[in-house]
Amino acid sequence: MGKMKKTNKVSRPKGPLEWIYIQEERTMREIYDLLLDGTEYDVEYWEEAQVMEVSIPQEGNLDMEASEEAGVYWVTVSPKGYENTMEAMKIITDLCGGHFEIDE
């Protein structure tokens, strides 16, 4: 009988991956500009699609997409670097206002 191979554990995120960002006072373009000027994050913005990607240097990323409702954005976070992404969400609210909610 052969030996059993040890497999690597699958890491699970420490929290939800789908969020909603509510920011009724700023457009996505304004949020992008604030993040570009006020953080060390690598931020990409596709205006026509109303999609933004925020790459966190330590590890992790956050994707934001405008919903059909003004001031409401769908957010997906990477399970890799989850803690760093949660810190980035705090920085975003400190810099841009608004708040994040879990997408249930």
Secondary structure, 3 states (H helix, E strand, C coil): CCCCCCCCCCCCCCCCCEEEEECCCCCHHHHHHHHHHHCCCEEEEECCCCEEEEECCCCCEEEEEECCCCCEEEEEECCCCHHHHHHHHHHHHHHHCCEEEECC
